[in-house]
Amino acid sequence: MCKISIAMATYNGEKYIGEQLQSLASQTYPPDELVVGDDGSSDRTVKIIEEFRNYAPFPVHIHANKNNLGYARNFLATAKRCQGDWVAFCDQDDVWLPDKLAKTVDAIRHTPSCKMVLQNAWLCDKALISRGRKFPNRLKTGIHDCGRQYGFWVWPGFLKTVSKEMIDLLSDEQLPRSWFPKEGELTHDKWTCVIANALGDTVILGDPAALYRRHEETVTGNYNRQSLGERVVKSRSVLGNHYVFLAEIAEECGCYMKRLAEHTDKPAWASAFRENAKQFCRLSEIQCLRGRLYAGPPFRERLTACLQIAGKGGYIGQPFHAMGMRSAVKDIIRVVAGSRL
């Protein structure tokens, strides 16, 4: 038997939350509980959930935060309260397709070593009209071994189900900063990706499992496609200080992994965290070199930095720190063109 908890973080979500709750009640594999963490809603959000609790086909637990935690910390705190063996994160404004949890459970049963199951969604407007685009649809479906993702990677939280063992690693200490500067510390979706990449297999399912609603109140992006010109302009705006920042984040993540290795009572996990810390150290070195390359030094220093990045596997090599050929081409152009790029 696979016990699954749903962790839902809410804040002033009365406009759409009713549809989401109904989709949870319609799951062909019902969850063992819904745990809600409300972050100080001033509208009818909590009232709607209380009314749903009266007829929901599973237990519904509501916790009102004394202080506003922000969506990421709220998600993590809510997940910590869950009692299931697995935790499925749930946004307040989307709609789950009926077989979302059923497909998740099937993947878990067939992959005992997995620590996280990832799914896709249909990208929709605020009326849930599909744009005909599957999201995020980034990685090949199937089983991905630990350490097979780039160090700085993320998958949308509402499309992931994670082992509660992972969640139990979370303490009240400060998390590393996010590689997205505006976010502050690592958000729940990034933290779980970092931990899963260290500990075990990740299963990626290709079929859409939810309707991902994009509307004016959402705290994340609209994910509109960018033209080649827009991507080039954005790329040219990234300077050396950004890569120095990424080097600092990688170092912080490595230190965090070392602390996890010291605190776990599972020798295999301790070994995995120490190895992960080494990989973050390598990633930090590569990003530091990239910062030097983009800081505007003379040609010879730019060339040396680029060659050193390649020598450390920064372009082709282990997925954890290999950025790929697009980054290689971009850096080579930088070497040749310098600050004129």
Secondary structure, 3 states (H helix, E strand, C coil): CCCEEEEEEECCCCCCHHHHHHHHHCCCCCCCEEEEEECCCCCCHHHHHHHHHCCCCCCEEEEECCCCCCHHHHHHHHHHHCCCCEEEEECCCCEECCCHHHHHHHHHHHCCCEEEEEEEEEEECCCCCEEEEEECCCCCCEEECCCCCCCCCCCCHHHEEEEHHHHCCCCCCCCCECCCHHHCECCHHHHHHHHHHHHCEEEEEEEEEEEEECCCCCCCCCCCCCCHHHHHHHHHCCCHHHHHHHHHHHHHHHHHHHHHHHHCCCHHHHHHHHHHHHHHHHHHHHHHHHHHHCCCCCHHHHHHHHHHHHHCCCCCCCCCCCCCHHHHHHHHHHHHHHHHC
